């Protein structure tokens, strides 16, 4: 499940999905599979469920997309570090 989250993030950062789809995909993944992710790696699961969702929830349509992508990229790198 964490690999799936990383793939969703990578697709977004590579421009293969738009912001709305990205937000929806991550939210659904966390909602449906958080407990499975936590079993895989608790620290990575918490970064996805807490830090990444906070960024997604704080992002307003029309706000600076570059800043948003930088924050997403930062969390992505932190997730990869703990794996």
N, CA and C atoms as an extended XYZ file, in Angstrom:
249
Properties=species:S:1:pos:R:3:atomname:S:1:resname:S:1:resid:I:1 pbc="F F F"
N         0.803       -1.195        0.000 N   UNK     1
C         0.000        0.000        0.000 CA  UNK     1
C         0.852        1.267        0.000 C   UNK     1
N         1.940        1.251        0.714 N   UNK     2
C         2.813        2.418        0.712 CA  UNK     2
C         3.401        2.614       -0.685 C   UNK     2
N         3.727        1.509       -1.354 N   UNK     3
C         4.219        1.610       -2.732 CA  UNK     3
C         3.179        2.258       -3.634 C   UNK     3
N         1.918        1.939       -3.402 N   UNK     4
C         0.842        2.540       -4.189 CA  UNK     4
C         0.770        4.051       -3.929 C   UNK     4
N         0.927        4.440       -2.675 N   UNK     5
C         0.925        5.872       -2.340 CA  UNK     5
C         2.104        6.573       -3.011 C   UNK     5
N         3.273        5.943       -2.982 N   UNK     6
C         4.443        6.534       -3.626 CA  UNK     6
C         4.227        6.676       -5.130 C   UNK     6
N         3.597        5.691       -5.730 N   UNK     7
C         3.316        5.754       -7.162 CA  UNK     7
C         2.359        6.904       -7.488 C   UNK     7
N         1.339        7.090       -6.651 N   UNK     8
C         0.391        8.196       -6.844 CA  UNK     8
C         1.125        9.536       -6.745 C   UNK     8
N         2.006        9.661       -5.755 N   UNK     9
C         2.776       10.894       -5.577 CA  UNK     9
C         3.711       11.112       -6.767 C   UNK     9
N         4.409       10.069       -7.176 N   UNK    10
C         5.326       10.176       -8.318 CA  UNK    10
C         4.584       10.597       -9.584 C   UNK    10
N         3.431        9.991       -9.831 N   UNK    11
C         2.641       10.357      -11.013 CA  UNK    11
C         2.272       11.837      -10.976 C   UNK    11
N         1.890       12.310       -9.814 N   UNK    12
C         1.531       13.720       -9.685 CA  UNK    12
C         2.736       14.625       -9.919 C   UNK    12
N         3.847       14.316       -9.272 N   UNK    13
C         5.039       15.151       -9.404 CA  UNK    13
C         5.597       15.132      -10.831 C   UNK    13
N         5.336       14.054      -11.561 N   UNK    14
C         5.785       13.939      -12.955 CA  UNK    14
C         4.769       14.499      -13.940 C   UNK    14
N         3.685       15.080      -13.433 N   UNK    15
C         2.687       15.698      -14.289 CA  UNK    15
C         1.742       14.723      -14.967 C   UNK    15
N         1.686       13.491      -14.458 N   UNK    16
C         0.833       12.477      -15.065 CA  UNK    16
C        -0.585       12.471      -14.499 C   UNK    16
N        -0.828       13.253      -13.454 N   UNK    17
C        -2.182       13.405      -12.918 CA  UNK    17
C        -2.356       14.847      -12.468 C   UNK    17
N        -3.604       15.289      -12.421 N   UNK    18
C        -3.830       16.670      -11.990 CA  UNK    18
C        -4.028       16.726      -10.475 C   UNK    18
N        -4.072       17.931       -9.962 N   UNK    19
C        -4.130       18.128       -8.509 CA  UNK    19
C        -5.385       17.517       -7.901 C   UNK    19
N        -6.531       17.688       -8.539 N   UNK    20
C        -7.772       17.147       -7.990 CA  UNK    20
C        -7.743       15.628       -7.922 C   UNK    20
N        -7.271       14.988       -8.992 N   UNK    21
C        -7.171       13.526       -8.995 CA  UNK    21
C        -6.187       13.047       -7.936 C   UNK    21
N        -5.078       13.752       -7.814 N   UNK    22
C        -4.068       13.411       -6.815 CA  UNK    22
C        -4.649       13.465       -5.403 C   UNK    22
N        -5.311       14.569       -5.103 N   UNK    23
C        -5.925       14.718       -3.779 CA  UNK    23
C        -6.914       13.594       -3.501 C   UNK    23
N        -7.755       13.298       -4.476 N   UNK    24
C        -8.765       12.254       -4.308 CA  UNK    24
C        -8.118       10.895       -4.123 C   UNK    24
N        -7.139       10.578       -4.960 N   UNK    25
C        -6.487        9.264       -4.886 CA  UNK    25
C        -5.809        9.037       -3.543 C   UNK    25
N        -5.105       10.045       -3.038 N   UNK    26
C        -4.434        9.906       -1.740 CA  UNK    26
C        -5.464        9.784       -0.620 C   UNK    26
N        -6.489       10.604       -0.652 N   UNK    27
C        -7.516       10.560        0.399 CA  UNK    27
C        -8.205        9.196        0.435 C   UNK    27
N        -8.543        8.661       -0.726 N   UNK    28
C        -9.205        7.349       -0.792 CA  UNK    28
C        -8.261        6.262       -0.293 C   UNK    28
N        -7.004        6.313       -0.714 N   UNK    29
C        -6.035        5.311       -0.284 CA  UNK    29
C        -5.880        5.311        1.231 C   UNK    29
N        -5.743        6.483        1.820 N   UNK    30
C        -5.595        6.571        3.275 CA  UNK    30
C        -6.862        6.079        3.960 C   UNK    30
N        -8.009        6.478        3.453 N   UNK    31
C        -9.281        6.072        4.046 CA  UNK    31
C        -9.460        4.557        4.010 C   UNK    31
N        -9.095        3.950        2.905 N   UNK    32
C        -9.345        2.521        2.720 CA  UNK    32
C        -8.232        1.635        3.282 C   UNK    32
N        -6.989        2.101        3.249 N   UNK    33
C        -5.858        1.207        3.501 CA  UNK    33
C        -4.872        1.680        4.564 C   UNK    33
N        -5.263        2.632        5.395 N   UNK    34
C        -4.321        3.152        6.386 CA  UNK    34
C        -3.812        2.059        7.320 C   UNK    34
N        -4.672        1.194        7.778 N   UNK    35
C        -4.229        0.156        8.718 CA  UNK    35
C        -3.227       -0.795        8.059 C   UNK    35
N        -3.440       -1.107        6.778 N   UNK    36
C        -2.481       -1.954        6.061 CA  UNK    36
C        -1.143       -1.237        5.884 C   UNK    36
N        -1.202        0.057        5.579 N   UNK    37
C         0.027        0.830        5.429 CA  UNK    37
C         0.781        0.886        6.752 C   UNK    37
N         0.037        1.028        7.837 N   UNK    38
C         0.652        1.118        9.164 CA  UNK    38
C         1.382       -0.177        9.507 C   UNK    38
N         0.824       -1.318        9.076 N   UNK    39
C         1.485       -2.602        9.301 CA  UNK    39
C         2.775       -2.701        8.491 C   UNK    39
N         2.792       -2.115        7.287 N   UNK    40
C         3.983       -2.147        6.439 CA  UNK    40
C         5.106       -1.310        7.054 C   UNK    40
N         4.770       -0.068        7.399 N   UNK    41
C         5.759        0.855        7.956 CA  UNK    41
C         5.001        1.984        8.643 C   UNK    41
N         5.008        1.948        9.950 N   UNK    42
C         4.207        2.905       10.716 CA  UNK    42
C         4.621        4.350       10.472 C   UNK    42
N         5.916        4.596       10.402 N   UNK    43
C         6.384        5.968       10.220 CA  UNK    43
C         5.984        6.516        8.847 C   UNK    43
N         6.144        5.710        7.805 N   UNK    44
C         5.751        6.132        6.459 CA  UNK    44
C         4.243        6.336        6.387 C   UNK    44
N         3.486        5.445        6.994 N   UNK    45
C         2.024        5.565        6.993 CA  UNK    45
C         1.588        6.850        7.677 C   UNK    45
N         2.243        7.197        8.768 N   UNK    46
C         1.903        8.428        9.480 CA  UNK    46
C         2.262        9.669        8.654 C   UNK    46
N         3.367        9.618        7.932 N   UNK    47
C         3.722       10.739        7.064 CA  UNK    47
C         2.663       10.940        5.982 C   UNK    47
N         2.167        9.836        5.436 N   UNK    48
C         1.144        9.917        4.390 CA  UNK    48
C        -0.170       10.403        4.989 C   UNK    48
N        -0.586        9.791        6.084 N   UNK    49
C        -1.897       10.084        6.661 CA  UNK    49
C        -1.946       11.423        7.385 C   UNK    49
N        -0.823       11.885        7.857 N   UNK    50
C        -0.831       13.137        8.611 CA  UNK    50
C        -0.249       14.286        7.787 C   UNK    50
N         1.043       14.231        7.545 N   UNK    51
C         1.716       15.348        6.874 CA  UNK    51
C         1.168       15.594        5.472 C   UNK    51
N         1.056       14.531        4.672 N   UNK    52
C         0.605       14.710        3.296 CA  UNK    52
C        -0.856       15.159        3.248 C   UNK    52
N        -1.710       14.548        4.061 N   UNK    53
C        -3.115       14.961        4.066 CA  UNK    53
C        -3.278       16.397        4.553 C   UNK    53
N        -2.444       16.812        5.508 N   UNK    54
C        -2.489       18.211        5.967 CA  UNK    54
C        -2.175       19.162        4.815 C   UNK    54
N        -1.175       18.817        4.019 N   UNK    55
C        -0.820       19.650        2.866 CA  UNK    55
C        -1.978       19.689        1.874 C   UNK    55
N        -2.567       18.538        1.614 N   UNK    56
C        -3.678       18.472        0.668 CA  UNK    56
C        -4.873       19.278        1.160 C   UNK    56
N        -5.168       19.177        2.438 N   UNK    57
C        -6.311       19.896        2.997 CA  UNK    57
C        -6.075       21.402        3.062 C   UNK    57
N        -4.817       21.817        3.230 N   UNK    58
C        -4.492       23.240        3.312 CA  UNK    58
C        -4.437       23.908        1.950 C   UNK    58
N        -4.246       23.112        0.898 N   UNK    59
C        -4.116       23.677       -0.453 CA  UNK    59
C        -5.470       24.144       -0.955 C   UNK    59
N        -5.509       25.387       -1.374 N   UNK    60
C        -6.742       25.938       -1.939 CA  UNK    60
C        -6.578       26.044       -3.441 C   UNK    60
N        -7.645       25.754       -4.161 N   UNK    61
C        -7.610       25.892       -5.618 CA  UNK    61
C        -7.204       27.305       -5.984 C   UNK    61
N        -6.303       27.425       -6.924 N   UNK    62
C        -5.846       28.729       -7.361 CA  UNK    62
C        -4.646       29.248       -6.594 C   UNK    62
N        -4.262       28.583       -5.510 N   UNK    63
C        -3.088       29.033       -4.774 CA  UNK    63
C        -1.824       28.537       -5.484 C   UNK    63
N        -0.694       28.919       -5.008 N   UNK    64
C         0.581       28.642       -5.666 CA  UNK    64
C         0.830       27.145       -5.810 C   UNK    64
N         0.776       26.688       -7.042 N   UNK    65
C         0.953       25.267       -7.332 CA  UNK    65
C         2.394       24.825       -7.120 C   UNK    65
N         3.348       25.711       -7.409 N   UNK    66
C         4.758       25.360       -7.234 CA  UNK    66
C         5.060       25.111       -5.766 C   UNK    66
N         4.582       25.958       -4.895 N   UNK    67
C         4.772       25.778       -3.455 CA  UNK    67
C         4.121       24.478       -2.989 C   UNK    67
N         2.932       24.196       -3.487 N   UNK    68
C         2.226       22.966       -3.145 CA  UNK    68
C         3.043       21.751       -3.574 C   UNK    68
N         3.546       21.778       -4.795 N   UNK    69
C         4.326       20.646       -5.302 CA  UNK    69
C         5.629       20.478       -4.517 C   UNK    69
N         6.239       21.567       -4.091 N   UNK    70
C         7.449       21.483       -3.278 CA  UNK    70
C         7.161       20.809       -1.940 C   UNK    70
N         6.031       21.141       -1.333 N   UNK    71
C         5.656       20.528       -0.063 CA  UNK    71
C         5.383       19.038       -0.248 C   UNK    71
N         4.690       18.691       -1.321 N   UNK    72
C         4.410       17.283       -1.617 CA  UNK    72
C         5.721       16.537       -1.845 C   UNK    72
N         6.620       17.143       -2.594 N   UNK    73
C         7.914       16.532       -2.875 CA  UNK    73
C         8.712       16.319       -1.591 C   UNK    73
N         8.659       17.280       -0.682 N   UNK    74
C         9.358       17.157        0.597 CA  UNK    74
C         8.836       15.957        1.387 C   UNK    74
N         7.532       15.799        1.468 N   UNK    75
C         6.961       14.661        2.190 CA  UNK    75
C         7.332       13.361        1.482 C   UNK    75
N         7.295       13.372        0.158 N   UNK    76
C         7.674       12.196       -0.628 CA  UNK    76
C         9.096       11.754       -0.273 C   UNK    76
N        10.026       12.694       -0.213 N   UNK    77
C        11.414       12.374        0.124 CA  UNK    77
C        11.524       11.836        1.549 C   UNK    77
N        10.776       12.395        2.469 N   UNK    78
C        10.799       11.919        3.852 CA  UNK    78
C        10.248       10.504        3.956 C   UNK    78
N         9.212       10.196        3.175 N   UNK    79
C         8.653        8.842        3.168 CA  UNK    79
C         9.721        7.863        2.661 C   UNK    79
N        10.376        8.216        1.567 N   UNK    80
C        11.396        7.340        0.996 CA  UNK    80
C        12.541        7.114        1.969 C   UNK    80
N        12.861        8.122        2.775 N   UNK    81
C        13.947        7.991        3.758 CA  UNK    81
C        13.634        6.961        4.829 C   UNK    81
N        12.384        6.854        5.222 N   UNK    82
C        12.030        5.937        6.303 CA  UNK    82
C        11.760        4.515        5.824 C   UNK    82
N        11.724        4.321        4.533 N   UNK    83
C        11.478        2.974        4.002 CA  UNK    83
C        12.755        2.162        3.939 C   UNK    83
